[in-house]
Amino acid sequence: MDPGTKEQYVLNGHFIVSMFRKTVHAAGTVLEYSGSDSVIERINSSRPLRSDLIIQVLSVGKLHPPDIRYQYVISLNQRNSYQWAESDRWTTCSSLCHGMRHREPICLRNRLQEVEPRFCSGPAPQPIPNPCNEDCELNWKVIDSTPCSVSCGTGRKDLIVRCIRQFRGNYSVVSDSFCIVDVKPAESEVCSETCNKPKWKYSSWSECSTRCGEGTQSRQSTCVDSFDNMVDSGHCERLGDPYTSKKCANNAPCGKWRVDQWSPCSSTCGKGITRALYACHQAHPGGAILPHDFCRNDPKPEVERPCEGPPCVQWDVEDWSPVSHSCKKLF
């Protein structure tokens, strides 16, 4: 196949095989082909090739891998020379912005054909660096932010800071590591929101503190904006103190404490203490017993007082009796 003719086959190809011997003019010489029916399939040329040829082997069916052998002759009067040169290919720029690049060194045979570097003697020449990506800037930029932490007054918000590459009018986000030469800006800042008509918001009133007579009721207060969002109570100071307490009255009649009876004296003789058994009763004579909070406005009665029983008895020692036995002194 001749690579210069855009993959056009000069012998066989496209799954068509010539079975008989033939000659073909290609690559500036004459190729002799043995045909596919010969025991050993050959392609010979007695003159030098003037251009490259690509050999492709078609293996069909369950055949053994082909045994391919080749040999060539190099004229002693025309030795190849190899030398280093610069290619048209540039290396990758060393930096996203304001970097350096150079042309890749290549090994040429006879100053025309690129071959593997091993054919050139000595190290490749030091390439000449060339600036690249000059029309470029790397900068920290705030690309977004979160809402303010408060809906009224002063708060804080988070800033989304990214490293931005500006290249020929285009902007793109790149890794933060490319902007490390500059100090990264703060990722939060103070923010403020206009307080829109703050007002006091109240909970429901509590029950009256008493079950009879006069008492008080209370409720909770919160400073909010016009959207009912809670804000600092300082924004409602100009409205005055919130109204969170008021008097109330319960029409049920209050009771009075009444002592029903006294307990026995705590001592059976001498001084002791007696305690009253008392309860909250309706105020009229013979009134029924009421819960204690119906008497919260009535002073509690005396519930403890001293008492005294009969004199206490005690043991007393009288005169001693005479000795019942006498003893003789022996000596």
Number of C-alpha atoms within 10 A of each C-alpha: 19 17 12 11 9 8 11 12 16 16 20 15 15 9 7 9 13 14 14 11 14 13 15 13 11 17 17 11 15 16 21 16 19 19 19 15 12 11 8 10 13 16 14 14 14 11 11 14 14 10 12 12 15 10 10 10 8 12 10 8 5 6 7 8 7 9 6 8 6 7 5 8 8 9 8 7 6 7 9 12 11 20 18 20 17 17 14 11 11 13 12 13 16 14 12 19 19 15 16 18 18 21 17 15 18 21 23 22 17 12 13 9 10 16 14 10 17 10 14 17 11 10 9 16 11 8 13 11 12 12 13 18 17 13 11 17 15 22 17 19 16 14 12 11 14 11 13 18 16 19 19 21 17 15 15 15 17 17 18 14 18 20 21 21 23 17 16 11 8 8 13 11 14 14 11 14 8 17 17 13 9 10 9 15 12 11 12 14 12 11 15 15 13 11 16 13 12 24 22 21 14 14 11 9 13 12 13 18 17 20 19 20 18 15 15 14 16 17 15 15 17 17 20 23 21 11 10 13 13 18 19 16 14 11 18 19 14 9 11 8 10 17 12 13 13 12 11 15 15 14 9 11 12 22 25 23 21 17 16 9 10 14 11 13 18 16 14 13 14 14 15 15 14 17 17 17 13 16 20 23 22 19 16 9 7 8 12 12 16 16 12 13 15 22 24 18 14 13 9 15 13 10 12 13 12 11 16 15 13 10 10 9 8 5 4 5 5 5 5 6 6 6 6 5 5 6 5 5 5 4 3
